[in-house]
Amino acid sequence: MEVTKEEIDALCQAVEQAMGKRLQTPKDFDLMSERVYARTGEMVSRNTLRRVWGKLNEERTPHHSTLSILARFIGYSDFDAFANSGTTGSVAGPPSSPFLGRRLSVLDGLTRGDRLRLTWQPGRICDVEYNGSQHFSVIYAEKTRLQVGDTFLCGIIIEGEPLYLDQLQHGSNPPTTYICGRIGGVRFERLP
């Protein structure tokens, strides 16, 4: 399957949406590399990411395997599934729901001290407090493995989609990635 520039651009945009920020500086791409590894267990170097984003002056198409890793980062099984989802504008079909549903960009939509209630099936409830710089702490948890005091990173919350918690610190365990609402997604509301 031939990869088009439009498909790559759409993938980059979707990844930036998931990150909650535009990727421009080498530091941004370092962070992206870490997040990809935390979420997928697969490594993509900073320079490879910069090539995909067109930040290095090289005229070559990224490897399909690299594009598939990035597609997995945003919840697709591989790049072909992303390209066939209709989000790229080059393939007929319905657009992917993450770009149509209610969403909360953490960097733009929250300030330190804001609190959210996250809910997902079956009957899971988790109240979190925003600590700034995409960091959250759990302040209440019911019927979930998350516990009061757990901390994690999150850049965007899309209602009806799974929520990826990066660098979840749970007790004395090493930081990990945790997914809430794999089936049916997560709902969110602001708390007073």
N, C-alpha and C positions, 0 to 999 in steps of 0.2 A: 504494500500500500504506500503510495507516494504521499509525503507529508507536505502540506502547503504552509506558506508564511502566515496565512490567516488562521490556520489551526494552531500554529505555535503561538501567535499573538493572543489568541483566545485562551490558550492554556496559561500563558504568563499572567493574563488579567485575572483568571480564576484563582491562580495561586496567590496573587497579591490580595485578592478579596479574602482568601482564607487567612492570610497573614495579618490582614488589617492595615496594610501600609504598602506604599509603592517601594519597589526595590531599586535603589540607585547607587548607593555607595558600596565599596568593598565590605564594609562592616555589615551592611544589610544582607549581603550575600553570604557572609560568614554565619550570621544568625539563621538565614534560610537553610544553609547546609546542616546546621545543628538540628533545626526543627524537622527537616526531612528525615534525618537519621532517627530522631526520637520517635517520630510517628510511624515510620515504615520499617526501620531497621536496616535501611539501605543507604549507602553513602554516595553523595554527589558533591564534588569539590566546588569551592567558591568560583574558580575560573570556569568550570563547566557551566555553572549556573549563569555566569556573566556572558558566556558565549550564547546560551539559549536566549537571553534577554537582549542580545545584540550590543552588549557593552564592550566587547572586544572586536577589533576590526578584522574579522575573519569571515570569509564567505563560504561557510559550509553548513549543511543541515545537521542539526543535533542527531545523535544516535537515537534510534527508536527506543532502546532500553532506558535511556535517560528520560525521554518524554513519558514513558510508562511509569517510572518512579514518581515523577511529578504528578501524573494523573492519580496514582495511588494515594499520594499525599492529600489530595482533595476528595478522596472517596470513591474513585473509579477503579475498576479491576485492572485496567491498563490504558494506554493511550488510544487504542482503537475504540474502546468503549466510550472514552471522552469524545473522540472525533465523531462517533456515530450518535452521540446524544443530542446533536442539534445546537449545541452552544457555540459552535464555531462560525456559524453563518454560512458555511460552505456545504453542509450536509442537511438534507431535508429531514424534518422531524421536530417534535416538540422540544422547546428549550428545557434545560435542566432546572428543576425547581429552586436550587439555592439562589438563583439570581432573580427569582420572582417573589419569593416569600419575604415576610417581615424579617429584617435583620438588624443587628446591633453591632456596629463597628466600635470596638472597645476604646480605641484611641480617640475617636471623635465623639462618642456618645456617653462616656462615663467620666466622672471625676472621682478623685480619691474619697473614699467613705460611702459611695453609692452602694446600695444593696439590691440584689436580684434574687428572685425565687425561680429556680429551675425545676421543671417537672418532666417526667417521662414514665413510660409504662414499664412494669405494672405498679402503679401507685408510688413511684419514687419521688421524693421531694428533697431538694438541696438548696439552702439559702447560702448565698456567698456575698462577701464584701470585697469591693474593688480597692486594692492597695496602691494603684498607680503602675505605670510601665507594664501593662498587660498582666499584672500579678493579682491573684485572687486568694482569699482564704475562706474556708468553709466555716460558717457560723451556726448552721443547723443541718442535720441530715436525718432522713427517715427512709427506711427500707432500701438503702443503698450501701455499697461498700465504702463510700466516702464517709469520713468522720470529721467531727468538729476539730479544727486545728490543721487539717490538711491544707496544703497550698498548691497552686498550679498557675500555669501561664495559659492565656487564651486571647486571641486577637479578634475573633468575630463569632457571633452567635447567630445562627440562622434558624428561625422557627420552623419546626417540622423536619429538620435534618439532624443527623447525629452530631454531637458536640465533642470535639477533640480537646482534651485537657493535656497540655504539654508539661513536661517536667513536674508531674504530680509527685509531691513529697507526702508520703503516707506513713506516719510513724517513723521508725528507724530504717525503713526500706529505702533502697537507692531510688532516685527519681526515675519515673516511668511515664508512659503515655497511657491515658485512660479514655475510653470512649463511652459516653452516656447516650442512651436512646438509639441504639443500633436499629431497632425496629420501631418505626413510627416517629422517630426524631424527638427533639426536646422542645418544650414550650418555655417561655420566659416572661416574667413580669417584674416591674420595679417595685420594691418595698419602700414604705415610708421611712 
